Amino acid sequence: QVQMVESGGGSAQAGGSLRLSCATSTIISGFKTVGWYRQAPGKQRAMVASITGPGSTNYADSVKGRFTISKDNAKKTVYLQMNSLKPEDTAVYYCNLRIGPGIADYWGQGTQVNVSS
């Protein structure tokens, strides 16, 4: 019943910017968390940024100060603004909605981000 659809991926040069969008079918509120994850070839999927229903945010150290997560409650959309991109940011980026421990977990299809030197 919940859908997560990512968009906005593409190619950029080091130092450039991209803005990812995650359109959801549910209100992001209460005990819900939306996170952006990424998976590079040969590496484990890792969380890069998250935002809770009330609006608290967290970032991985590798993206802190460069990426910003935000949400538009009216549009039911979560954004990931990625600035000062580095080649190591290259990965498939996934949007995830988590509702409480063991209650629900929804994933989008992923969007490819390529950053060249």
C-alpha positions as CSV (number, residue, x, y, z in Angstrom):
1,Q,0.0,0.0,0.0
2,V,3.0,2.3,0.4
3,Q,5.1,3.3,-2.7
4,M,8.5,5.0,-2.8
5,V,9.6,6.4,-6.1
6,E,13.1,7.9,-6.5
7,S,14.1,10.3,-9.3
8,G,16.8,12.9,-10.0
9,G,19.8,10.7,-10.5
10,G,22.3,11.2,-13.2
11,S,25.9,12.2,-13.9
12,A,27.9,15.1,-12.4
13,Q,31.5,16.2,-12.2
14,A,33.3,16.4,-8.9
15,G,32.3,19.5,-7.1
16,G,28.9,19.6,-8.8
17,S,25.4,19.1,-7.5
18,L,22.4,16.8,-7.9
19,R,19.0,16.8,-6.2
20,L,17.2,13.5,-5.6
21,S,13.5,13.2,-4.9
22,C,11.6,10.4,-3.2
23,A,7.8,10.6,-3.8
24,T,5.8,8.6,-1.3
25,S,2.2,7.6,-1.0
26,T,1.9,8.3,2.7
27,I,2.3,11.2,5.1
28,I,5.7,11.4,6.7
29,S,4.8,12.0,10.3
30,G,4.8,10.5,13.8
31,F,7.0,7.4,14.3
32,K,8.2,7.2,10.8
33,T,11.7,7.7,9.3
34,V,12.7,8.2,5.7
35,G,16.3,7.5,4.9
36,W,18.5,7.7,1.8
37,Y,20.8,4.8,1.3
38,R,23.4,4.1,-1.3
39,Q,25.1,1.0,-2.5
40,A,28.3,1.1,-4.6
41,P,29.6,-1.9,-6.5
42,G,31.1,-4.4,-4.2
43,K,30.1,-2.6,-1.1
44,Q,27.3,-3.0,1.5
45,R,24.3,-0.7,1.4
46,A,24.7,2.2,3.8
47,M,22.6,5.0,5.1
48,V,23.7,8.4,4.1
49,A,20.9,10.6,5.5
50,S,17.6,10.3,7.3
51,I,14.7,12.4,8.5
52,T,12.0,11.6,11.0
53,G,8.3,12.6,10.9
54,P,8.9,15.4,13.4
55,G,11.9,16.6,11.3
56,S,15.0,15.4,13.0
57,T,17.9,14.6,10.6
58,N,21.0,12.5,10.7
59,Y,23.9,12.2,8.3
60,A,26.7,9.8,7.7
61,D,30.1,11.4,8.4
62,S,31.1,11.0,4.7
63,V,28.3,13.4,3.5
64,K,28.0,15.7,6.5
65,G,28.2,19.3,5.4
66,R,27.7,18.4,1.7
67,F,24.3,16.7,1.6
68,T,21.0,18.0,3.0
69,I,17.8,16.0,3.5
70,S,14.5,17.7,3.7
71,K,10.8,16.9,3.2
72,D,7.7,18.6,1.8
73,N,4.7,17.3,3.8
74,A,2.2,18.6,1.3
75,K,3.8,16.8,-1.6
76,K,4.7,13.7,0.5
77,T,8.2,14.0,-0.9
78,V,11.7,13.7,0.6
79,Y,14.6,15.4,-1.1
80,L,18.4,14.9,-0.9
81,Q,20.4,17.9,-2.1
82,M,23.9,16.7,-2.9
83,N,26.5,19.4,-3.2
84,S,30.3,19.3,-3.6
85,L,30.0,15.8,-5.1
86,K,33.0,13.5,-5.0
87,P,33.7,10.4,-7.1
88,E,33.2,8.2,-4.0
89,D,29.5,9.3,-4.0
90,T,29.0,7.2,-7.1
91,A,26.3,4.6,-6.2
92,V,22.7,3.6,-6.6
93,Y,20.7,5.6,-4.2
94,Y,17.6,4.2,-2.5
95,C,14.8,5.7,-0.5
96,N,13.4,3.8,2.5
97,L,10.5,4.3,4.7
98,R,10.6,2.6,8.1
99,I,7.7,2.6,10.5
100,G,8.6,1.5,14.0
101,P,10.7,-1.5,14.8
102,G,9.3,-4.5,13.0
103,I,6.2,-2.8,11.8
104,A,6.9,-1.9,8.2
105,D,9.8,-1.3,5.8
106,Y,9.4,0.0,2.2
107,W,12.0,0.6,-0.5
108,G,12.1,2.4,-3.8
109,Q,13.6,1.1,-7.0
110,G,16.8,3.1,-6.8
111,T,18.4,5.9,-8.9
112,Q,21.9,5.8,-10.3
113,V,24.3,8.6,-9.4
114,N,27.7,8.9,-11.2
115,V,30.3,11.4,-10.2
116,S,33.4,11.7,-12.4
117,S,36.8,13.3,-11.6
